Amino acid sequence: MFSKCRITVLRRSLDKELISEFIDDEYAGMEACEGFEDGQEFIVDELFGPPDGFCPWAWADIRHVIARVASGGDMPGMRKKGVEIAGCTDWFRPVIFKIERIE
């Protein structure tokens, strides 16, 4: 059984310390991810591709979490069943997502 899921962008951030240590000066002026906005929501109704407007790199990073939540799985220790937190692996400018099952 597959349930729809809502993905909510909780936070976009920028790790200036990592950027200053590892990124060439010509790229050092980067900003938080411009592909999303804090609070933005997406509905997932199938697992074979990202919803319209969703970054394919972020999708690749979090789709396994979406699959678990959509198929009824719950992460031990989470306060609310059917909810998980996941993030993209751009550790210079990560985006944190809330994934919640829609019953």
C-alpha positions as CSV (number, residue, x, y, z in Angstrom):
1,M,0.0,0.0,0.0
2,F,1.2,3.5,-0.9
3,S,0.1,6.7,0.8
4,K,0.6,10.2,-0.5
5,C,3.2,12.3,1.3
6,R,3.7,16.0,1.9
7,I,7.2,17.3,1.7
8,T,7.7,20.6,3.5
9,V,10.9,22.7,3.3
10,L,11.7,23.4,6.9
11,R,14.9,25.3,6.5
12,R,17.5,26.3,3.9
13,S,20.9,27.1,5.4
14,L,24.4,28.1,4.5
15,D,27.5,26.8,6.2
16,K,29.9,29.8,5.8
17,E,32.6,28.1,7.9
18,L,32.8,25.1,5.5
19,I,32.6,27.4,2.5
20,S,35.5,29.5,3.7
21,E,37.6,26.4,4.4
22,F,36.8,24.3,1.2
23,I,35.3,26.5,-1.6
24,D,37.5,28.4,-4.1
25,D,37.2,32.2,-3.8
26,E,35.3,32.5,-7.1
27,Y,32.4,30.5,-5.6
28,A,32.6,31.8,-2.1
29,G,29.7,34.2,-2.5
30,M,27.1,31.4,-2.7
31,E,23.8,31.8,-1.0
32,A,21.3,29.4,0.5
33,C,19.8,27.0,-2.0
34,E,17.7,29.0,-4.5
35,G,15.8,26.0,-5.7
36,F,13.4,26.1,-2.7
37,E,11.8,28.5,-0.3
38,D,11.3,27.9,3.5
39,G,7.7,26.6,4.0
40,Q,7.3,25.5,0.4
41,E,5.2,22.3,0.1
42,F,5.1,19.4,-2.4
43,I,2.7,16.5,-2.6
44,V,4.1,13.1,-3.6
45,D,1.7,10.7,-5.2
46,E,4.2,8.3,-6.9
47,L,7.7,7.3,-6.1
48,F,9.2,7.1,-9.6
49,G,10.1,10.8,-10.0
50,P,10.1,14.1,-8.1
51,P,7.0,16.3,-8.0
52,D,7.0,19.2,-10.5
53,G,9.6,21.9,-9.5
54,F,11.4,19.6,-7.0
55,C,15.2,19.5,-7.3
56,P,16.3,16.1,-8.8
57,W,19.4,16.1,-6.6
58,A,17.4,16.6,-3.4
59,W,15.0,14.0,-4.6
60,A,17.8,11.4,-5.0
61,D,18.9,12.2,-1.4
62,I,15.5,11.8,0.3
63,R,13.5,9.4,-1.9
64,H,14.3,6.4,0.3
65,V,12.8,8.2,3.3
66,I,9.7,9.1,1.2
67,A,9.4,5.4,0.2
68,R,9.5,4.3,3.9
69,V,7.0,6.9,5.0
70,A,4.7,6.3,2.0
71,S,4.7,2.5,2.6
72,G,3.6,2.9,6.2
73,G,7.0,2.7,7.9
74,D,7.9,4.8,10.9
75,M,11.3,5.9,12.2
76,P,11.7,4.8,15.8
77,G,12.0,7.7,18.3
78,M,10.0,10.2,16.2
79,R,7.3,11.9,18.3
80,K,4.7,11.7,15.6
81,K,4.1,8.5,13.5
82,G,4.2,9.0,9.8
83,V,6.6,12.0,10.0
84,E,10.4,12.0,9.3
85,I,13.1,14.6,8.7
86,A,15.5,14.3,5.8
87,G,17.9,16.6,4.0
88,C,19.8,17.0,0.8
89,T,23.5,16.3,0.9
90,D,24.8,19.7,-0.2
91,W,26.5,20.3,3.1
92,F,27.6,23.8,2.1
93,R,23.9,24.9,1.6
94,P,21.7,22.1,3.0
95,V,17.9,22.0,2.8
96,I,16.0,20.2,5.6
97,F,12.7,18.6,4.7
98,K,9.8,17.3,6.7
99,I,8.1,14.3,5.1
100,E,4.7,13.3,6.3
101,R,2.3,10.6,5.3
102,I,-1.1,11.8,4.2
103,E,-3.7,9.2,5.3
